[in-house]
Amino acid sequence: MPWYAGITRYQWLVLLIACLGWIFDIFEGQIFVASMRDAMPDLLGTDPDDKSVSKWNDAAFGMFLLGGAIGGVFFGMLSDRIGRAKTMVWTILFYSLFTCLSAFSQEAWHMVALRFLVAMGVGGEWAVASAMVAEVMPTRSRAVMSSIFHASSVFGTLLAVAAIALLIGNPEVNASIAAKGFDPWRVGFFIGVVPALLTIWIRWKLKEPDSWIKAREKAKTDKTLKPGRISELFSKQNIRATIICVSLATIGLVTFWGGHIYGKNALLREAESQPAIIAAMAEGATPEQKLMAKSTIKKAEMLSMAINTIGGGLGLVFFGAISNKLGRKGAFVLYHVMAFICMIVLFKVLIPGGASAMVLMIFLPVFGFFTLGMHAGYAVYFPELYPTRLRGTGAGFGFNMGRLGTAAAFFTFAYMSDPPSPENKALYLSPLYIVGAILVLWAKETRGEDLPE
């Protein structure tokens, strides 16, 4: 039977709600990425190319990743204990309200601290939703459905791109908002409260998965089956899975925040090199010329981000089908090796070589496909490695502990006296993809297997 045959209305509803939560989850993270060249300079009162901006942005990334790690583990454990649907409500409320509060930041450290709190909800929502999708779907559909769930993240990124392109990249809208006494980037954060409305629908429509209910009943009569115990992740039965999950997620997240997101620099650098833009940004240019030049650069940056994200979305969607053909391990190896090649080509050849906008626009979807697409594997593979009573804990721990290594990398970049450029940062991190391709060979293959009870 094809993967979509026999899927019930309720199963489609679970997928839709999980996707919406993940879309807004990503929006709350990417709204900062899309506006960081505007928000942090405003808060610091300096120019976007000032080195202090890069340091504070790296600190914000570091705190976001640290918060995601803590929130992912905490809410993952909570979902094994009190239920998936209840915990999803708390995670969405968490990231919605703290993103909204970010709009009122007055100092750089305010933004950094709030990124930590936003990320707690972001990390938790993924852990809960990925476990729920895996538990509700039939075995033959699980990989594709989990890939669709993770791939929905691209809509969150595109929403963030569209919001910032409209608020900052459009000179008329930008000027209109500024005339009312608001910084345009703040509006993007303010609308982050909207996902909180989704929690009403979740409480109304979602029920706990049957497998979770059965696991809870078993735990009442057998204390050794108590759900959500993090110590069990390091037992003889689970230690290999835990090491693999944490390692793959660390590699994927470090290279995402230190490489994939800088695909947005491709058309940005090309725009900055145009003689008309250089002249408009030079000393002596009128404020109107500078505003128009900044808007052009911002539009180029957002276009790069959008094209890169669309390619990434395709990579995420196809991971499930590819992993059904090549196995989970084979799919991870393919994506990691190709991602390494793509990073070298973009940041070592095309951008430094002054490639044309057309060449960059053709290559960016390929770059995005492989550098982001492997992340669907975490939603497909991690829940397949743990029994029901540990599924939220294990998936949440595996994916979100990967944020700790990533946070360490960005705190290092933030406190370097002479931090590397974004393009060089990506090149330094690209060999990690090869490490991931080798590491996954030690992992267990789960293609076609039922979820462990």
SULLINCOR-V982454 format. One record per backbone hydrogen bond with DSSP energy under -0.5 kcal/mol. NH is the residue of the N-H (numbers start at 1). CO is the residue of the C=O. E is the energy in kcal/mol with one decimal. If there is no record, write none. Layout:
NH;CO;E, NH;CO;E
//
This chain:
5;2;-1.4, 7;4;-1.2, 12;8;-2.1, 13;9;-2.2, 14;10;-2.5, 15;11;-2.1, 16;12;-2.6, 17;13;-2.7, 18;14;-2.6, 19;15;-2.6, 20;16;-2.6, 21;17;-2.4, 22;18;-2.1, 23;19;-3.0, 24;20;-2.3, 25;21;-1.8, 26;22;-2.5, 27;23;-2.3, 28;24;-2.3, 29;25;-1.1, 30;26;-3.4, 31;27;-2.2, 32;29;-0.6, 33;29;-1.0, 34;30;-2.9, 35;31;-1.0, 36;32;-1.2, 38;35;-2.1, 39;35;-3.3, 40;36;-0.9, 42;38;-1.6, 43;39;-2.2, 44;40;-2.2, 45;41;-1.7, 46;41;-1.9, 50;47;-1.9, 53;50;-1.3, 54;50;-1.0, 55;51;-2.0, 56;52;-2.3, 57;53;-2.6, 58;54;-2.4, 59;55;-2.0, 60;56;-2.3, 61;57;-2.4, 62;58;-2.6, 63;59;-2.5, 64;60;-2.3, 65;61;-2.5, 66;62;-2.3, 67;63;-2.8, 68;64;-2.1, 69;65;-2.0, 70;66;-2.2, 71;67;-2.9, 72;68;-2.6, 73;69;-1.9, 74;70;-2.5, 75;71;-2.8, 76;72;-1.6, 77;73;-2.3, 78;74;-2.2, 79;75;-2.2, 80;76;-1.3, 81;77;-1.1, 82;78;-3.3, 83;78;-0.6, 83;79;-1.0, 87;83;-1.4, 88;84;-2.3, 89;85;-1.5, 90;86;-1.3, 91;87;-2.1, 92;88;-2.2, 93;89;-2.2, 94;90;-2.1, 95;91;-2.2, 96;92;-2.2, 97;93;-2.2, 98;94;-1.7, 99;95;-1.4, 100;96;-1.9, 101;97;-2.0, 102;98;-1.1, 103;99;-0.6, 103;100;-1.4, 104;101;-1.9, 105;102;-1.7, 110;107;-0.6, 111;107;-1.4, 112;108;-2.0, 113;109;-2.5, 114;110;-2.4, 115;111;-2.0, 116;112;-1.2, 117;113;-1.3, 118;114;-2.7, 119;115;-2.1, 120;116;-1.2, 121;117;-1.1, 121;118;-0.5, 122;118;-1.9, 123;119;-3.1, 124;120;-1.7, 125;121;-2.4, 126;122;-1.5, 127;123;-1.5, 128;124;-2.1, 129;125;-2.8, 130;126;-2.7, 131;127;-1.4, 132;128;-2.2, 133;129;-2.5, 134;130;-1.9, 135;131;-2.0, 136;132;-1.9, 137;133;-1.7, 141;138;-1.3, 142;138;-1.3, 143;139;-0.5, 145;141;-2.7, 146;142;-2.7, 147;143;-1.9, 148;144;-2.5, 149;145;-2.5, 150;146;-2.3, 151;147;-2.9, 152;148;-1.5, 153;150;-1.6, 154;151;-2.0, 155;152;-1.4, 156;152;-0.7, 156;153;-0.7, 157;153;-1.8, 158;154;-2.8, 159;155;-2.3, 160;156;-2.0, 161;157;-2.7, 162;158;-2.9, 163;159;-2.5, 164;160;-2.4, 165;161;-2.8, 166;162;-2.1, 167;163;-2.6, 168;164;-3.0, 169;164;-1.5, 171;169;-0.7, 174;170;-3.0, 175;171;-2.6, 176;172;-2.4, 177;173;-2.6, 178;174;-2.5, 179;175;-2.1, 180;176;-0.8, 180;177;-0.9, 181;178;-1.8, 182;177;-1.8, 184;182;-0.5, 186;183;-1.5, 187;183;-0.7, 187;184;-0.9, 188;184;-0.8, 189;185;-1.1, 190;186;-2.3, 191;187;-1.9, 192;189;-1.6, 193;190;-1.3, 194;191;-1.8, 196;193;-1.6, 197;194;-2.2, 198;195;-1.9, 199;195;-0.5, 199;196;-1.1, 200;197;-1.1, 201;197;-0.7, 202;198;-2.0, 203;199;-2.2, 204;200;-1.3, 205;201;-2.6, 206;202;-2.2, 213;209;-1.9, 214;210;-2.6, 215;211;-2.1, 216;212;-2.2, 217;213;-2.0, 218;214;-2.3, 219;215;-1.9, 220;216;-1.0, 221;217;-0.7, 221;218;-1.1, 222;218;-1.4, 225;222;-1.9, 226;223;-1.2, 228;389;-2.7, 229;226;-0.5, 230;228;-0.8, 232;229;-1.1, 233;230;-1.3, 234;231;-1.6, 235;232;-1.6, 238;235;-0.7, 239;235;-2.2, 242;238;-2.4, 243;239;-2.4, 244;240;-2.4, 245;241;-2.7, 246;242;-2.5, 247;243;-2.3, 248;244;-2.9, 249;245;-2.4, 250;246;-2.3, 251;247;-2.3, 252;248;-2.6, 253;249;-2.8, 254;250;-2.6, 255;251;-2.1, 256;252;-1.4, 257;253;-2.5, 258;254;-1.9, 259;255;-0.9, 260;255;-2.2, 261;256;-2.4, 262;259;-1.1, 263;260;-2.1, 264;261;-1.4, 265;262;-1.6, 266;263;-1.6, 268;264;-0.7, 269;265;-2.8, 270;266;-1.5, 271;267;-2.5, 272;268;-2.6, 273;269;-1.3, 274;271;-1.6, 277;274;-0.5, 278;274;-2.4, 279;275;-2.5, 280;276;-1.9, 281;277;-1.5, 282;278;-0.6, 282;279;-0.7, 285;282;-1.7, 290;286;-2.3, 291;287;-2.5, 292;288;-2.3, 293;289;-2.4, 294;290;-2.7, 295;291;-2.2, 296;292;-2.0, 297;293;-2.4, 298;294;-2.5, 299;295;-2.4, 300;296;-2.0, 301;297;-2.4, 302;298;-2.7, 303;299;-2.3, 304;300;-2.3, 305;301;-2.2, 306;302;-2.4, 307;303;-2.6, 308;304;-2.7, 309;305;-2.1, 310;306;-2.3, 311;307;-2.1, 312;308;-2.1, 313;309;-2.6, 314;310;-1.9, 315;311;-2.0, 316;312;-2.3, 317;313;-2.5, 318;314;-2.3, 319;315;-0.8, 319;316;-0.6, 320;316;-0.6, 320;317;-0.5, 321;317;-0.6, 322;318;-2.7, 323;319;-3.0, 324;320;-1.4, 325;321;-1.2, 326;322;-3.3, 327;323;-1.1, 330;326;-0.6, 331;327;-2.2, 332;328;-2.0, 333;329;-2.3, 334;330;-2.3, 335;331;-2.4, 336;332;-2.5, 337;333;-2.4, 338;334;-2.1, 339;335;-2.2, 340;336;-2.0, 341;337;-1.8, 342;338;-2.5, 343;339;-2.4, 344;340;-1.9, 345;341;-2.4, 346;342;-2.5, 347;343;-2.3, 348;344;-2.0, 349;344;-0.7, 349;345;-1.1, 350;345;-2.7, 351;346;-2.5, 353;349;-1.6, 354;351;-1.5, 355;350;-2.5, 360;356;-2.2, 361;357;-2.4, 362;358;-1.6, 363;359;-2.1, 364;360;-2.6, 365;361;-0.6, 366;362;-0.5, 366;363;-0.6, 367;363;-2.4, 368;364;-2.9, 369;365;-2.4, 370;366;-1.7, 371;367;-2.3, 372;368;-1.9, 373;368;-0.7, 373;369;-1.1, 374;370;-0.7, 375;372;-2.2, 376;373;-1.5, 377;374;-1.4, 378;375;-1.2, 379;375;-0.8, 380;376;-2.0, 381;377;-3.3, 382;378;-1.4, 384;381;-0.9, 385;382;-1.6, 386;383;-0.7, 388;452;-0.6, 390;387;-1.9, 391;387;-0.8, 391;388;-1.0, 392;388;-0.5, 394;390;-3.9, 395;391;-2.6, 396;392;-2.2, 397;393;-2.7, 398;394;-3.0, 399;395;-2.5, 400;396;-2.1, 401;397;-2.5, 402;398;-0.7, 403;400;-1.2, 404;401;-1.2, 405;401;-0.9, 406;402;-1.3, 407;403;-3.1, 408;404;-2.5, 409;405;-1.8, 410;406;-2.0, 411;407;-2.6, 412;408;-1.9, 413;409;-2.1, 414;410;-2.5, 415;411;-1.6, 416;413;-0.9, 419;416;-0.6, 425;421;-2.8, 426;422;-2.0, 427;423;-1.7, 428;424;-2.5, 429;425;-1.5, 430;426;-1.3, 432;429;-1.9, 433;430;-1.8, 434;431;-0.7, 435;431;-1.4, 436;432;-2.3, 437;433;-2.0, 438;434;-1.8, 439;435;-2.7, 440;436;-2.1, 441;438;-1.1, 442;439;-1.9, 443;440;-1.5, 449;446;-2.1
//
